[in-house]
């Protein structure tokens, strides 16, 4: 009985997708398809790496008790995930649009030259929005793995002459490395399938697997979208397998 | 005066709840002190203030003639030259015993650091264990390694936070004596925090009694034993 939801919610749709994908592959591969995959992969990889670094700094900052700024940053990190992606994207457009306008006005006045849009409409604002949106996922995972490290480890390292940052690098980082990897993978998958922010902020002619699927699926051209959709599902399975293996290992241990 | 540690009228609190009030004592270079009190009396907090992990609300802490903590200034923990050992040993699990000890040795060459680390291992009678990892050692062995690591950094003051509480019976008494003799021999200044009276009297040349955040008495074990100010 427990398998019924899995059957109807995953296995059957997955098989249908797979058969569509097979049809579209035999009908000839879309040459754009590789480029979309590469776009998705490179953006998600870059953004998830930055997000994990930001998340680590926020979580570690909060661990150092007497930093009020860090505990505020920790709370702010949650807001990006709580608000709708479209709202966040519009906020980013307004912010960087304004910055670009000012930069252009200054350059026009001083050098009689317009550098164009530097931040808005470029990869920068897309990456920025991802890094605002996803630290909450990162800090959640990193917090729990840092909490397993006794504070006396921090104290030992500090009293042996290392600053807080050097302590993080030499003590905490090696001890949480594997869970950082898991966290990065979860964020990576989230970014791969993220839609509203990507749709609104991606540079012109920059398609990812997610936007590609969205365009075709919204036109009910399911066959054409199936291969990209399948890719996203397969990438998403990675963390599921990894996490369930971790959970199983914990149960045994 | 040749005081390694001077604490004047120290008070501090955790989120507005007072933990220590008006604590004053000095510790001369090379002396071993025990701080005895029930759990929750503020003795670990006192060590954390001296090590620089907790800010104080009033008073001053001087280490080696330098102002380390006051209400205006707080020297960073890494600049205080204090060594610490803990109840949970706090050895770094991702490093082997030798690398744990080398952690605090800041030397230009790796060879020199390795030689020094091995000397420290010999000192705590753990030579031959350099390639082991902390989880492969017993509690007593781990604490010896933790001591070697703290001594390797040549601290001017050693702070020991209930280091023997996880050990039992004879091993504990034996280790207390051994470490006391070792520290004495090397002229190291140290404070041991404990809730165990026997341990405190065995270790300290001076004993402080701490109760509810107030230092009730400070003196030699004989003075405290024969003329207690309270019971």
Interface residues (C-beta under 8 A of the other chain):
Chain A: X66 X150 X152 X153 X155 X156 X157 X158 X159 X160 X161 X162 X163 X170 X171 X174 X175
Chain B: X48 X51 X52 X53 X55 X76 X77 X78 X79 X80 X81 X82 X83 X84 X86 X87 X88 X90 X92 X93 X94 X103 X104 X106 X146 X149 X150 X153 X155 X159 X161
